[in-house]
Amino acid sequence: MFHMAKKNTVKHLTVLCILVGLSMNLLAGCNTQEQSSSGSSKESQSASPAANSSSLATNSEASSTPAEQSGFSHDPNLSEPGTEPICKEKVKLTVGVVQNTNVENYNTNWYTQMVEEGANVELEFYYFPSQDYTQKLSMMCNSGGDDLPDILLMNLKDAVVSEYGQAGMFLPLDDYYENSSYYFAEGFKRVLETEGINILENIRSADGHIYTVPQYTESVTNPCYTRLWVYQPWLDALNIGAPKTTEEFKEMLVAFKTQDPNGNGKADEIPALGSDITVQAGTGAWFWEAMMNSYVRVNSRNNFLDSKDHKLSVSYVTDEWKEGIKFVRGLCEEGLFDPVSFSQDADTFKTVMNKEGDQMVGTFCFLSTSFIGKNHPSKGNWVLLEPLTGPNGVCTTSYLPDLPNEMGYISKNCKNPEAAFRLLDMMGREDFTITSRWGKQGENWDYVKDIQGRPEYADRDFTMKFMQYPAYFLEHHGVWNTQQNSNWQNKTPSFRTAEVAAGSFAATMTPGSDNYEMAFKLGSYEAVKPKEIITKFPYTVDEEKEATEIANSLNSYVREKIALWCTGAEDVDKAWDSYLKELENIGLSKYLEITQAAYDR
């Protein structure tokens, strides 16, 4: 019924060696603590995590030390890692999922059938409420956890995962990663080699153990999230080339304001427009942040943190920050950047950008132009600018790396924990990853290699590349965010590689599209990303509570000051000293102390 991978030629020894490589401290910009193994056998997996012991074996040890010698015993009912079906004799596993109205029936779902056949298991589902699933989980754990299903699939905060792990509700998975992982082991090795990011260390809890099988996406398009888009017809009308510096950019905005680029004889153009990041930080357009990156690196989505020589700092206390604020203030003063951008929410911003009639806006900052309706006259006429260089030669970009999300956990009640882990590991295989998000192969999507040459795809140019990635698979009957019975709406452990993510873009690229623009320009953003990549902080529960409270207060205050200074309601020079004092009163030093400790961990 399904095409399942046969026994791979890579044996158990290779899997162990892969994870050995991951144990090395190669996490860019972050000291990692020694990797540990619980050293417990299958029978003792429900016990409390042992204290940190030895790190994963060295290469020389791996070649001569079988898994059993280290105290780990494989479940005899399981096939070799990388081989399906996983279980020789069928086992039953209960799975806790968060209710999703877009999944018609988990029992008969196509993805469910793939999992059951690939693992040789029978799945029984337990449903958590969609809105209050964390509260329901908390109640179950606080009452002893005896009703927890074998496997839980839900996104939880790092500190919460650590808390439930240390309480014995979730099993530590260190031994399974070392001895039984295949698909995620391959993926982790790849990311370590290509990105310098150690995924294992980014899912390790504060106590040194790993309790989750993650969801990871090499999105390609998302990390550099402040991107400037300019309306090309206005550049053409005024015979202006794409600006490279902040000075050239300002000159372009002046031309937009004074030379009637929309040709209606009115001075009604809005040279630059944004929206209020304090209202909708996840969807807003941070125009000011793109400007500031020509003075100092700004990462608003990571609490404005930066790292140099593994030492954390915040950008909003620097003299460069103050100079960037003055530049943005100048744009507002001269009517080049609409001050309403600091008060209107993202929905209002999108309404303005989709207004019918004469084109009103010349430039904005956003991930893409996806929010502009496909039938709007401006669609397909926006060009992506490269990061601008400031007056002191600074050219950086906001950067939030693709990081794993905690997604799959094995509870203390699971009587077949290695089978459960291998099932979760199998979900990291490429076809499972694609199916969980896009649906049934052959019905909702196909690999490009399988459909090239078909008459119905004669108008598709499958030779195009997104950055360096060729067209890989094509979604042709999409079911995302609709009620369907072919996928789990991406609520599973998964490992989406750049080839898959970017390859799906390449399969649909056409000149003038967002993907076409980004395919040739994103490299300039990647070139100026930080050398030290800040990833996750393995806070304890108490640390996370204190750090989050302080960070929220700091961010609220900083954003308030950004609006006041940029709109001219307050003078940044006069307010600077009192501003720095207030940051300390709120708890900046304490926040950096807590976060630095977690970073070092």
C-alpha positions as CSV (number, residue, x, y, z in Angstrom):
1,M,0.0,0.0,0.0
2,F,2.8,2.4,0.9
3,H,6.3,2.7,-0.4
4,M,8.4,2.1,2.8
5,A,12.2,2.4,2.9
6,K,13.9,-1.0,3.0
7,K,16.8,-1.8,5.2
8,N,19.5,0.8,4.8
9,T,23.1,-0.1,4.3
10,V,24.2,2.2,7.0
11,K,24.5,0.0,10.1
12,H,24.2,0.7,13.8
13,L,27.8,1.6,14.1
14,T,27.4,4.5,11.7
15,V,24.4,5.9,13.6
16,L,26.5,5.8,16.8
17,C,29.3,7.6,15.1
18,I,27.0,10.3,13.7
19,L,25.8,11.1,17.2
20,V,29.4,11.0,18.5
21,G,30.1,13.9,16.1
22,L,27.1,15.8,17.5
23,S,28.5,15.6,21.0
24,M,31.4,17.9,20.0
25,N,30.9,21.5,21.1
26,L,30.4,23.1,17.7
27,L,27.4,25.3,18.6
28,A,28.3,28.7,17.1
29,G,28.5,31.4,19.8
30,C,27.4,29.1,22.6
31,N,29.2,27.1,25.2
32,T,27.4,23.8,25.7
33,Q,27.6,21.5,28.7
34,E,28.9,18.0,28.5
35,Q,26.4,15.7,26.9
36,S,25.1,13.0,29.2
37,S,23.4,9.7,29.1
38,S,21.1,8.3,31.7
39,G,22.8,4.9,31.3
40,S,19.6,3.2,32.2
41,S,18.3,0.0,30.6
42,K,14.9,-0.4,29.0
43,E,13.5,-1.6,32.2
44,S,14.6,1.4,34.2
45,Q,13.5,4.2,31.8
46,S,10.7,5.3,34.1
47,A,13.1,6.1,36.9
48,S,14.2,9.6,37.7
49,P,17.0,10.9,35.5
50,A,20.5,9.9,36.8
51,A,23.1,12.6,37.4
52,N,25.2,13.6,34.4
53,S,27.7,10.9,33.6
54,S,30.0,10.4,30.7
55,S,29.6,12.3,27.4
56,L,28.8,10.4,24.2
57,A,31.6,8.0,23.3
58,T,34.7,9.3,21.4
59,N,35.3,8.1,17.9
60,S,37.8,5.5,19.1
61,E,35.4,4.2,21.7
62,A,32.6,4.0,19.3
63,S,34.4,1.6,17.1
64,S,34.9,-0.9,19.8
65,T,32.0,-0.4,22.3
66,P,28.6,-2.0,21.5
67,A,25.5,-0.4,22.9
68,E,24.9,-3.2,25.3
69,Q,28.3,-2.6,26.9
70,S,27.2,0.9,27.9
71,G,24.2,-0.4,29.7
72,F,21.6,0.1,26.9
73,S,19.6,-3.0,25.8
74,H,17.6,-2.8,22.6
75,D,14.1,-4.0,22.5
76,P,14.3,-7.4,20.8
77,N,11.0,-6.8,19.1
78,L,12.5,-4.0,17.0
79,S,14.2,-4.0,13.7
80,E,17.6,-2.4,13.2
81,P,17.5,1.5,13.2
82,G,16.7,2.8,9.7
83,T,14.6,-0.3,8.8
84,E,10.8,-0.5,8.5
85,P,8.6,-1.9,9.7
86,I,10.0,-0.9,13.1
87,C,8.2,-3.6,15.2
88,K,8.5,-7.2,14.3
89,E,5.3,-8.0,16.3
90,K,2.6,-5.3,16.3
91,V,2.3,-3.2,19.5
92,K,-0.3,-0.7,20.6
93,L,0.6,2.9,21.4
94,T,-1.6,5.6,22.7
95,V,-0.9,9.1,21.3
96,G,-2.0,12.4,22.8
97,V,-2.8,15.0,20.2
98,V,-4.2,18.5,20.4
99,Q,-7.6,18.6,18.7
100,N,-7.5,20.2,15.3
101,T,-10.7,20.9,13.4
102,N,-8.8,20.7,10.1
103,V,-8.0,17.0,10.7
104,E,-11.2,15.1,9.8
105,N,-10.5,11.8,11.5
106,Y,-7.2,10.8,13.1
107,N,-8.1,7.1,13.0
108,T,-8.6,7.0,9.2
109,N,-6.1,9.7,8.3
110,W,-3.7,8.9,5.5
111,Y,-0.7,10.0,7.6
112,T,-1.9,7.8,10.4
113,Q,-2.0,4.8,8.1
114,M,1.6,5.6,7.0
115,V,2.8,5.7,10.6
116,E,1.0,2.5,11.5
117,E,2.3,0.6,8.6
118,G,5.8,2.0,8.8
119,A,6.1,1.2,12.5
120,N,3.8,-1.9,12.6
121,V,1.8,-0.4,15.4
122,E,-1.8,0.3,16.3
123,L,-2.4,3.9,17.4
124,E,-5.1,4.9,19.8
125,F,-5.7,8.6,20.2
126,Y,-6.2,10.8,23.2
127,Y,-7.5,14.3,22.4
128,F,-6.3,17.4,24.3
129,P,-8.5,20.6,23.9
130,S,-7.1,23.0,21.3
131,Q,-7.2,26.1,23.5
132,D,-6.2,24.7,26.9
133,Y,-4.1,21.7,26.2
134,T,-1.2,22.9,28.4
135,Q,-3.6,23.3,31.4
136,K,-5.0,19.8,30.8
137,L,-1.5,18.4,30.6
138,S,-0.6,20.2,33.8
139,M,-3.6,18.8,35.6
140,M,-2.7,15.3,34.5
141,C,0.9,15.6,35.6
142,N,0.0,17.3,38.9
143,S,-2.3,14.4,39.8
144,G,0.6,11.9,39.2
145,G,0.5,11.4,35.5
146,D,-1.0,7.9,35.6
147,D,-3.4,8.8,32.8
148,L,-0.8,10.2,30.4
149,P,-0.8,8.5,27.0
150,D,2.4,6.8,25.8
151,I,3.3,9.5,23.4
152,L,2.4,13.2,23.5
153,L,2.5,15.5,20.5
154,M,2.3,19.2,21.3
155,N,4.6,22.3,21.4
156,L,5.7,23.1,24.9
157,K,8.1,25.6,26.4
158,D,11.6,24.4,27.1
159,A,11.3,25.0,30.8
160,V,8.0,23.2,31.0
161,V,9.5,20.2,29.2
162,S,12.4,20.3,31.7
163,E,10.0,20.5,34.6
164,Y,7.9,17.4,33.5
165,G,11.1,15.5,32.7
166,Q,12.6,16.1,36.1
167,A,9.3,15.2,37.7
168,G,9.5,11.8,35.9
169,M,6.4,12.5,33.7
170,F,8.5,12.4,30.5
171,L,11.3,9.9,29.9
172,P,14.8,11.0,29.2
173,L,15.7,10.1,25.6
174,D,19.5,10.5,25.8
175,D,20.1,6.7,25.4
176,Y,17.7,6.4,22.5
177,Y,19.3,9.3,20.6
178,E,22.7,7.6,21.1
179,N,21.7,4.1,20.3
180,S,18.4,4.0,18.4
181,S,18.1,7.2,16.3
182,Y,18.5,7.0,12.5
183,Y,16.6,9.8,10.6
184,F,17.1,12.6,13.2
185,A,20.7,11.5,13.6
186,E,21.3,12.1,9.9
187,G,19.5,15.4,10.1
188,F,21.4,16.6,13.1
189,K,24.7,15.7,11.5
190,R,23.7,17.7,8.4
191,V,22.8,20.9,10.3
192,L,25.9,20.7,12.4
193,E,28.1,20.5,9.3
194,T,26.2,23.1,7.2
195,E,25.0,25.6,9.8
196,G,27.3,25.0,12.9
197,I,24.2,24.5,15.0
198,N,24.0,21.5,17.4
199,I,20.4,20.6,17.5
200,L,20.9,18.1,20.3
201,E,22.2,20.9,22.5
202,N,19.2,23.0,21.6
203,I,16.8,20.5,22.9
204,R,18.8,19.6,26.0
205,S,17.1,20.7,29.2
206,A,18.6,22.5,32.1
207,D,19.2,19.2,34.0
208,G,21.4,18.0,31.1
209,H,18.9,15.5,29.7
210,I,16.8,15.4,26.5
211,Y,13.1,14.8,26.7
212,T,11.8,15.6,23.3
213,V,11.9,14.6,19.6
214,P,11.7,18.0,17.8
215,Q,10.2,19.6,14.8
216,Y,12.9,21.3,12.8
217,T,12.6,23.3,9.6
218,E,15.5,24.8,7.6
219,S,13.2,27.5,6.3
220,V,15.8,29.4,4.3
221,T,13.5,32.4,4.0
222,N,12.7,33.2,7.6
223,P,15.9,33.8,9.6
224,C,16.7,37.2,8.1
225,Y,13.3,38.7,8.9
226,T,13.7,42.4,8.2
227,R,13.6,42.9,4.5
228,L,13.0,46.1,2.5
229,W,10.7,46.0,-0.5
230,V,10.5,48.9,-3.0
231,Y,7.8,49.5,-5.6
232,Q,9.7,49.1,-8.9
233,P,7.4,51.2,-11.1
234,W,8.2,54.2,-9.0
235,L,11.9,53.6,-9.4
236,D,11.4,53.3,-13.2
237,A,9.2,56.4,-13.3
238,L,11.9,58.5,-11.6
239,N,14.9,56.7,-13.2
240,I,16.3,55.7,-9.8
241,G,18.5,52.7,-9.2
242,A,18.2,50.4,-6.2
243,P,19.8,52.2,-3.2
244,K,22.8,50.6,-1.5
245,T,23.3,53.0,1.4
246,T,21.1,54.8,3.9
247,E,21.9,58.1,2.2
248,E,20.9,56.8,-1.2
249,F,17.8,55.3,0.4
250,K,16.9,58.6,2.0
251,E,17.3,60.4,-1.4
252,M,15.0,57.8,-3.0
253,L,12.3,58.5,-0.3
254,V,12.7,62.3,-0.9
255,A,12.1,61.6,-4.6
256,F,9.0,59.5,-3.8
257,K,7.6,62.4,-1.7
258,T,8.4,65.3,-4.1
259,Q,8.3,64.0,-7.7
260,D,4.8,62.4,-8.0
261,P,5.9,58.9,-8.9
262,N,2.3,57.6,-9.1
263,G,1.6,60.3,-11.7
264,N,-1.8,61.5,-10.4
265,G,-0.7,65.1,-10.0
266,K,-1.1,65.0,-6.2
267,A,1.4,65.0,-3.4
268,D,-0.3,62.0,-1.8
269,E,2.5,59.4,-1.8
270,I,3.6,57.7,1.4
271,P,7.3,57.1,0.8
272,A,7.7,54.5,3.6
273,L,5.1,52.8,5.9
274,G,5.2,50.3,8.7
275,S,3.1,49.0,11.5
276,D,3.2,48.9,15.3
277,I,5.5,46.1,16.6
278,T,4.1,46.4,20.1
279,V,0.7,45.3,18.9
280,Q,1.5,42.5,16.5
281,A,5.2,41.6,16.7
282,G,4.7,38.4,14.9
283,T,3.1,39.9,11.8
284,G,4.1,43.6,11.8
285,A,6.5,45.4,9.5
286,W,9.5,46.7,11.3
287,F,10.7,49.4,9.0
288,W,12.6,51.2,11.8
289,E,14.4,47.9,12.6
290,A,15.7,47.6,9.1
291,M,17.0,51.2,9.3
292,M,18.7,50.6,12.6
293,N,20.6,47.6,11.2
294,S,22.7,50.1,9.3
295,Y,24.0,51.3,12.6
296,V,23.9,48.4,15.0
297,R,22.6,44.8,14.8
298,V,19.0,44.8,16.1
299,N,17.1,41.5,16.9
300,S,13.8,42.6,18.3
301,R,12.5,39.0,18.1
302,N,15.3,37.8,20.4
303,N,14.9,40.5,23.0
304,F,17.5,42.7,21.2
305,L,20.3,40.3,22.3
306,D,23.7,40.1,20.5
307,S,26.8,38.0,21.3
308,K,30.5,38.6,21.0
309,D,33.0,36.1,22.3
310,H,30.1,34.3,23.9
311,K,29.3,37.4,26.0
312,L,25.7,38.5,25.7
313,S,24.7,42.2,25.4
314,V,21.7,44.2,24.3
315,S,21.9,46.6,21.4
316,Y,19.6,49.3,22.9
317,V,22.2,50.7,25.3
318,T,24.9,51.5,22.7
319,D,25.8,54.9,21.1
320,E,25.2,53.3,17.7
321,W,21.6,52.6,18.7
322,K,21.2,56.3,19.6
323,E,22.6,57.3,16.2
324,G,20.2,55.0,14.4
325,I,17.3,56.4,16.3
326,K,18.3,59.9,15.1
327,F,18.3,58.7,11.5
328,V,14.8,57.3,11.8
329,R,13.7,60.5,13.6
330,G,15.0,62.5,10.6
331,L,12.9,60.4,8.2
332,C,9.8,61.1,10.2
333,E,10.6,64.8,10.6
334,E,10.9,65.2,6.8
335,G,7.7,63.2,6.1
336,L,9.5,60.3,4.5
337,F,8.4,57.7,7.1
338,D,4.9,58.0,8.3
339,P,4.8,58.3,12.1
340,V,1.4,56.5,12.1
341,S,3.6,53.4,11.6
342,F,4.2,53.4,15.4
343,S,0.5,53.2,16.3
344,Q,-1.3,51.3,13.5
345,D,-1.6,47.6,13.8
346,A,-0.7,45.1,11.2
347,D,-4.3,44.7,9.9
348,T,-4.6,48.4,9.3
349,F,-1.2,48.4,7.5
350,K,-2.3,45.6,5.3
351,T,-5.6,47.4,4.5
352,V,-3.6,50.5,3.3
353,M,-1.3,48.3,1.2
354,N,-4.2,46.7,-0.5
355,K,-6.2,49.9,-1.1
356,E,-7.6,50.2,-4.6
357,G,-6.8,53.1,-6.9
358,D,-3.5,55.0,-7.2
359,Q,-0.5,53.3,-5.6
360,M,0.2,55.1,-2.3
361,V,3.2,53.4,-0.7
362,G,6.7,53.2,-2.0
363,T,8.6,51.0,0.4
364,F,7.9,48.8,3.5
365,C,9.6,46.1,5.5
366,F,8.3,42.6,5.7
367,L,9.3,39.0,5.1
368,S,7.5,39.0,1.7
369,T,4.7,40.6,-0.2
370,S,2.4,37.7,0.6
371,F,-0.1,39.9,2.4
372,I,-0.8,41.9,-0.8
373,G,-3.8,40.4,-2.6
374,K,-3.0,38.4,-5.8
375,N,-5.3,40.7,-7.8
376,H,-3.9,44.0,-6.5
377,P,-2.2,46.1,-9.2
378,S,1.0,46.3,-7.2
379,K,1.4,42.5,-6.9
380,G,4.5,41.3,-8.7
381,N,5.9,44.9,-8.9
382,W,7.9,44.9,-5.7
383,V,11.7,44.4,-5.6
384,L,13.7,43.3,-2.6
385,L,16.6,45.6,-1.6
386,E,19.9,44.3,-0.3
387,P,20.8,45.3,3.3
388,L,21.7,49.0,3.4
389,T,25.1,50.2,4.5
390,G,25.1,53.0,7.1
391,P,27.4,56.2,7.3
392,N,30.0,54.3,9.3
393,G,30.1,51.3,7.0
394,V,27.8,49.1,9.2
395,C,25.7,46.7,7.2
396,T,24.0,43.9,9.3
397,T,20.6,42.2,9.4
398,S,18.2,41.0,12.1
399,Y,18.6,37.3,12.4
400,L,16.7,34.6,14.2
401,P,18.0,31.1,13.2
402,D,15.8,28.2,12.5
403,L,15.6,26.4,15.8
404,P,13.9,23.1,16.8
405,N,10.5,23.2,18.5
406,E,9.8,20.7,21.2
407,M,7.1,18.5,19.8
408,G,7.2,14.7,20.7
409,Y,7.5,13.2,24.2
410,I,7.3,9.7,25.7
411,S,5.5,9.5,29.0
412,K,6.4,7.4,32.1
413,N,3.5,5.1,31.2
414,C,4.9,3.8,28.0
415,K,5.7,0.1,28.1
416,N,7.4,0.1,24.8
417,P,9.6,3.3,25.0
418,E,12.1,2.4,22.3
419,A,9.4,1.5,19.9
420,A,7.7,4.9,20.7
421,F,11.1,6.7,20.1
422,R,11.7,4.9,16.8
423,L,8.2,5.9,15.7
424,L,8.9,9.5,16.5
425,D,12.3,9.2,14.8
426,M,10.6,7.8,11.7
427,M,8.5,11.0,11.5
428,G,11.8,12.8,10.7
429,R,12.1,10.9,7.4
430,E,11.5,13.1,4.4
431,D,8.3,11.5,3.1
432,F,6.8,11.6,6.5
433,T,7.8,15.2,7.1
434,I,6.3,16.3,3.8
435,T,3.1,14.3,4.2
436,S,2.5,15.6,7.7
437,R,2.3,19.1,6.3
438,W,1.3,18.8,2.6
439,G,-0.8,15.6,2.5
440,K,-0.8,12.6,0.3
441,Q,1.9,12.0,-2.3
442,G,0.4,11.7,-5.7
443,E,-2.8,13.5,-4.7
444,N,-1.6,16.7,-2.9
445,W,2.0,16.8,-3.9
446,D,4.7,15.1,-6.1
447,Y,8.4,15.1,-6.4
448,V,9.4,17.1,-9.4
449,K,11.5,14.2,-10.8
450,D,8.3,12.2,-11.0
451,I,6.1,14.7,-12.9
452,Q,8.6,16.4,-15.2
453,G,7.5,15.9,-18.8
454,R,3.8,15.4,-18.0
455,P,1.6,17.5,-20.4
456,E,-0.3,19.1,-17.4
457,Y,2.9,20.6,-16.2
458,A,4.2,21.8,-19.6
459,D,3.9,25.5,-18.5
460,R,6.1,24.9,-15.4
461,D,9.8,25.9,-15.5
462,F,11.3,23.3,-13.2
463,T,14.9,24.4,-14.1
464,M,14.8,27.4,-11.8
465,K,16.6,27.5,-8.5
466,F,15.8,29.2,-5.2
467,M,19.2,30.4,-4.1
468,Q,21.3,27.3,-4.8
469,Y,18.4,24.8,-4.4
470,P,16.7,23.3,-7.5
471,A,13.0,22.6,-7.8
472,Y,12.3,19.5,-5.6
473,F,8.6,18.9,-5.0
474,L,5.4,20.5,-6.2
475,E,2.2,21.1,-4.2
476,H,-0.6,20.8,-6.7
477,H,-3.7,20.3,-4.7
478,G,-3.1,22.0,-1.4
479,V,-5.0,21.1,1.7
480,W,-3.2,23.2,4.2
481,N,-5.5,24.9,6.8
482,T,-8.6,23.2,5.4
483,Q,-10.5,20.3,6.7
484,Q,-9.0,17.2,5.2
485,N,-8.0,13.6,6.0
486,S,-4.5,13.3,4.5
487,N,-2.2,15.0,7.1
488,W,-1.8,16.0,10.7
489,Q,-1.5,19.7,9.9
490,N,2.3,19.6,10.7
491,K,1.8,18.8,14.4
492,T,4.4,16.0,14.5
493,P,8.1,15.7,14.9
494,S,9.7,16.4,11.5
495,F,12.9,17.4,9.8
496,R,12.3,19.7,6.8
497,T,15.6,20.2,5.0
498,A,16.5,23.3,3.0
499,E,16.2,21.2,-0.2
500,V,12.6,20.5,0.7
501,A,11.7,24.0,1.9
502,A,13.5,25.9,-0.8
503,G,12.8,23.3,-3.4
504,S,9.1,23.8,-3.0
505,F,9.6,27.5,-3.7
506,A,11.8,26.8,-6.8
507,A,9.0,24.6,-8.2
508,T,6.6,27.5,-8.3
509,M,8.9,30.4,-9.1
510,T,7.9,32.9,-11.8
511,P,9.5,36.3,-12.7
512,G,8.1,39.0,-10.5
513,S,7.0,36.7,-7.6
514,D,8.3,37.0,-4.1
515,N,10.2,33.8,-4.4
516,Y,11.9,35.0,-7.6
517,E,13.1,38.2,-5.9
518,M,14.3,36.4,-2.8
519,A,16.0,33.7,-4.7
520,F,18.6,36.2,-6.0
521,K,18.7,38.6,-3.0
522,L,18.6,36.6,0.2
523,G,22.3,35.7,-0.2
524,S,23.2,39.3,0.5
525,Y,21.3,39.1,3.9
526,E,22.9,35.8,4.7
527,A,26.3,37.4,4.1
528,V,25.9,39.9,6.9
529,K,24.2,37.7,9.5
530,P,26.0,37.5,12.9
531,K,29.1,35.4,13.3
532,E,27.9,34.1,16.6
533,I,24.5,32.7,16.3
534,I,22.3,32.9,19.5
535,T,20.1,29.8,19.8
536,K,18.0,28.6,22.7
537,F,18.5,29.2,26.4
538,P,18.0,26.1,28.5
539,Y,16.3,28.0,31.4
540,T,15.1,26.2,34.5
541,V,11.5,26.9,35.3
542,D,12.4,29.5,37.9
543,E,14.9,31.2,35.6
544,E,12.5,31.3,32.7
545,K,9.8,32.9,34.9
546,E,12.1,35.6,36.1
547,A,13.9,36.2,32.8
548,T,10.6,36.4,30.9
549,E,9.1,38.9,33.3
550,I,12.1,41.2,33.2
551,A,12.5,40.9,29.4
552,N,8.8,41.7,28.8
553,S,9.2,44.9,31.0
554,L,12.4,45.9,29.3
555,N,11.0,45.3,25.8
556,S,7.9,47.3,26.6
557,Y,9.9,50.2,27.9
558,V,12.4,50.2,25.0
559,R,9.6,50.1,22.4
560,E,7.8,52.9,24.1
561,K,11.0,55.0,23.9
562,I,11.6,54.1,20.2
563,A,8.1,55.5,19.3
564,L,8.6,58.6,21.5
565,W,12.1,59.4,20.1
566,C,11.4,58.6,16.4
567,T,8.2,60.6,16.3
568,G,9.8,63.6,18.1
569,A,7.7,63.4,21.2
570,E,10.9,63.2,23.2
571,D,14.6,64.0,22.6
572,V,16.8,61.0,22.7
573,D,20.0,62.9,23.7
574,K,18.2,64.6,26.7
575,A,16.5,61.4,27.8
576,W,19.4,59.0,27.3
577,D,20.9,59.0,30.8
578,S,17.6,58.6,32.6
579,Y,16.7,55.9,30.0
580,L,19.8,53.9,30.9
581,K,19.0,54.3,34.6
582,E,15.5,53.1,34.2
583,L,16.7,50.0,32.3
584,E,18.8,49.1,35.3
585,N,15.8,49.8,37.6
586,I,13.7,47.4,35.6
587,G,16.4,44.7,35.9
588,L,18.6,44.7,32.8
589,S,21.7,43.5,34.7
590,K,19.8,40.7,36.3
591,Y,18.2,39.7,33.0
592,L,21.7,39.4,31.4
593,E,23.0,37.5,34.4
594,I,20.3,34.9,34.2
595,T,20.4,34.6,30.5
596,Q,24.2,34.4,30.3
597,A,24.1,31.6,32.8
598,A,21.7,29.7,30.6
599,Y,23.7,30.5,27.5
600,D,26.9,29.2,29.1
601,R,25.0,26.1,30.1
